[in-house]
Amino acid sequence: MANALYPLWKEALLQASASSALNGSGTTGVYCALVDTGTYTYSSAHQYYSDLSGVVGTDQEIGATKTYTNGVFDGGDLTYTSVTGNSVEALVVYIKNAGANTTWRLVAYIDTSVTGLPVTPNGGNISVTWNASGIFGL
């Protein structure tokens, strides 16, 4: 699978639907999950976090350093601490809100051009360094 933006997020974005913007923080922030592709397979029909399986470690927020330049979304690098569990081959960016995870929109599936992936957690930290050209562009 190549990197992809989830089509149902793009549709929600075009319609300015609730929880489609990438500008929140904290409980309404943009987060990134580490994913084991032995358990999860990307599908263009997936829309919400509850559609994911194989999440490894504790999701991290792409925090206050988010930028939106010339149609490119970018953010600060992430560190997942003390990660255990299955192997990690992909990242999923999603928008969290104050509701249940059945309302957290999936944004992007990233499994190529990620330095350090795949990785097998060993209880140590896993760092995600975003590409210098940004996380993704529209």
Helices and strands as residue ranges (DSSP letters): E 4-5, H 7-14, G 26-28, E 30-35, G 49-51, E 55-61, E 67-69, E 72-74, E 78-80, E 90-95, G 101-103, E 105-110, E 126-128, E 136-137
